[in-house]
Amino acid sequence: MALPGPAGRGPAGREAGPARHERPAIDEAALAAARAADRLLDAARRAGVARWEAFLAPLPDGLRDATLRELPGVARRGRAAYGAKDSIRDALPPEVTEPFLAALDRLLKELAREAACGG
């Protein structure tokens, strides 16, 4: 008999529902966003922008490792860097900020499509 996992998860802590790799469009979009986040984080480190470096640090691994249930929150956190009055665009060049934003928006679109289909 399998041991119960944390709330909302199946046996041994596994996520209830499909595994992330079973949704290749979402997984691919999340991995693309993670690569863009890596580039953005590297640019923040090179520029010495400690505030944005600290904000961005958990995002690449979060985008790579989050479950389907956790992924929307990680993506929304990344999207929060593009605030109306306080934006990462003010600190880093568009060559790194815009690809990350586009990758996040693609990911959020895939997640919304999945949710609309009852996934």
C-alpha positions as CSV (number, residue, x, y, z in Angstrom):
1,M,0.0,0.0,0.0
2,A,1.4,3.4,-1.0
3,L,1.9,6.1,1.6
4,P,-0.3,9.2,1.3
5,G,1.5,12.2,0.1
6,P,1.1,15.9,0.9
7,A,-2.4,17.5,0.4
8,G,-3.3,17.7,-3.2
9,R,-0.8,15.0,-4.2
10,G,-1.0,11.3,-4.7
11,P,1.2,8.5,-3.2
12,A,4.7,9.4,-2.2
13,G,4.1,13.1,-2.8
14,R,3.5,12.8,-6.5
15,E,1.2,15.3,-8.1
16,A,-2.4,14.2,-8.7
17,G,-3.2,14.4,-12.4
18,P,-1.0,14.3,-15.4
19,A,2.8,14.6,-15.1
20,R,4.2,17.7,-16.7
21,H,6.0,15.8,-19.4
22,E,2.6,14.5,-20.5
23,R,1.7,18.0,-21.6
24,P,4.6,18.6,-24.0
25,A,3.5,22.1,-25.1
26,I,3.5,23.3,-21.5
27,D,6.8,21.6,-20.7
28,E,8.4,23.0,-23.8
29,A,7.2,26.5,-23.0
30,A,8.3,26.3,-19.4
31,L,11.8,25.1,-20.5
32,A,12.1,27.9,-23.0
33,A,11.1,30.4,-20.3
34,A,13.7,28.8,-18.0
35,R,16.4,29.3,-20.6
36,A,15.4,32.9,-21.0
37,A,15.3,33.4,-17.2
38,D,18.9,32.0,-17.1
39,R,20.0,34.7,-19.6
40,L,18.2,37.4,-17.7
41,L,19.6,36.3,-14.4
42,D,23.1,36.3,-15.9
43,A,22.6,39.8,-17.2
44,A,21.4,41.0,-13.8
45,R,24.6,39.5,-12.2
46,R,26.9,41.1,-14.8
47,A,25.2,44.4,-14.3
48,G,25.4,44.2,-10.5
49,V,21.7,44.7,-10.1
50,A,21.4,42.8,-6.8
51,R,17.7,43.5,-6.3
52,W,16.7,41.9,-9.6
53,E,19.3,39.2,-9.2
54,A,17.6,38.1,-5.9
55,F,14.1,38.3,-7.5
56,L,15.1,36.3,-10.5
57,A,17.3,33.7,-8.8
58,P,14.6,31.1,-8.0
59,L,12.8,31.4,-11.4
60,P,15.0,29.3,-13.7
61,D,14.9,26.2,-11.5
62,G,11.2,26.9,-10.7
63,L,10.4,27.0,-14.4
64,R,12.3,23.7,-14.9
65,D,11.1,21.8,-11.9
66,A,7.6,23.0,-11.0
67,T,4.7,20.6,-11.3
68,L,1.7,21.5,-13.5
69,R,-0.1,22.8,-10.4
70,E,2.9,25.0,-9.3
71,L,3.8,26.3,-12.7
72,P,1.2,29.1,-13.0
73,G,2.5,30.7,-9.8
74,V,6.1,30.5,-10.9
75,A,5.1,32.1,-14.3
76,R,3.1,34.8,-12.6
77,R,6.0,35.6,-10.3
78,G,8.2,36.1,-13.4
79,R,5.6,38.2,-15.1
80,A,5.5,40.4,-12.0
81,A,8.9,41.7,-12.9
82,Y,7.3,43.8,-15.6
83,G,5.3,46.1,-13.4
84,A,3.9,49.4,-14.6
85,K,5.8,51.6,-12.1
86,D,8.7,49.2,-11.3
87,S,9.9,47.1,-14.2
88,I,12.9,45.0,-14.9
89,R,13.0,46.8,-18.2
90,D,14.3,49.8,-16.4
91,A,17.4,48.0,-15.2
92,L,18.3,45.5,-18.0
93,P,18.5,45.7,-21.8
94,P,15.6,44.6,-24.0
95,E,17.8,41.9,-25.6
96,V,17.2,39.9,-22.4
97,T,14.0,41.3,-20.9
98,E,11.8,40.9,-24.0
99,P,12.6,37.3,-24.8
100,F,11.8,36.3,-21.2
101,L,8.5,38.2,-21.3
102,A,7.6,36.6,-24.6
103,A,8.4,33.1,-23.2
104,L,6.4,33.7,-20.0
105,D,3.4,34.9,-22.0
106,R,3.6,31.8,-24.2
107,L,3.7,29.6,-21.1
108,L,0.8,31.4,-19.5
109,K,-1.2,31.0,-22.8
110,E,-0.4,27.2,-22.8
111,L,-1.5,26.9,-19.2
112,A,-4.7,28.8,-19.9
113,R,-5.4,26.6,-22.9
114,E,-4.9,23.5,-20.7
115,A,-7.2,24.9,-18.0
116,A,-9.9,25.7,-20.6
117,C,-9.8,22.2,-21.9
118,G,-10.4,20.9,-18.4
119,G,-6.8,19.8,-17.7
